[in-house]
């Protein structure tokens, strides 16, 4: 697992951390509702098995597509921001 050094965004002045390669850490942060934004890389290979990023125990979150990028190797990188205004307490 890699956790980037904190990055300060120019637009908001807020600090951000970017975890790479750890499903366990990502699940912990998702369950604690600490992700404001998701950047997901999609590789065009179907394995038929593997670890799910989003599992049934996660609380439903509304996401808004912010950006998508198609690479030269047919991968797609999508960026979603959490839309807290669309979420309601049940």
ChimeraX attribute file (.defattr): number of C-alpha atoms within 10 A of each C-alpha:
attribute: neighborCount
match mode: 1-to-1
recipient: residues
	/A:1	11
	/A:2	10
	/A:3	12
	/A:4	11
	/A:5	11
	/A:6	11
	/A:7	12
	/A:8	12
	/A:9	10
	/A:10	8
	/A:11	6
	/A:12	7
	/A:13	9
	/A:14	10
	/A:15	11
	/A:16	14
	/A:17	12
	/A:18	15
	/A:19	14
	/A:20	12
	/A:21	10
	/A:22	13
	/A:23	15
	/A:24	12
	/A:25	15
	/A:26	19
	/A:27	17
	/A:28	13
	/A:29	13
	/A:30	17
	/A:31	13
	/A:32	11
	/A:33	13
	/A:34	10
	/A:35	15
	/A:36	13
	/A:37	17
	/A:38	16
	/A:39	14
	/A:40	13
	/A:41	14
	/A:42	12
	/A:43	12
	/A:44	10
	/A:45	7
	/A:46	7
	/A:47	6
	/A:48	5
	/A:49	6
	/A:50	7
	/A:51	8
	/A:52	9
	/A:53	13
	/A:54	13
	/A:55	9
	/A:56	7
	/A:57	8
	/A:58	14
	/A:59	12
	/A:60	9
	/A:61	14
	/A:62	14
	/A:63	17
	/A:64	15
	/A:65	13
	/A:66	13
	/A:67	11
	/A:68	14
	/A:69	12
	/A:70	12
	/A:71	10
	/A:72	7
	/A:73	8
	/A:74	11
	/A:75	14
	/A:76	16
	/A:77	15
	/A:78	16
	/A:79	17
	/A:80	17
	/A:81	16
	/A:82	18
	/A:83	14
	/A:84	12
	/A:85	7
	/A:86	10
	/A:87	12
	/A:88	8
	/A:89	3
	/A:90	3
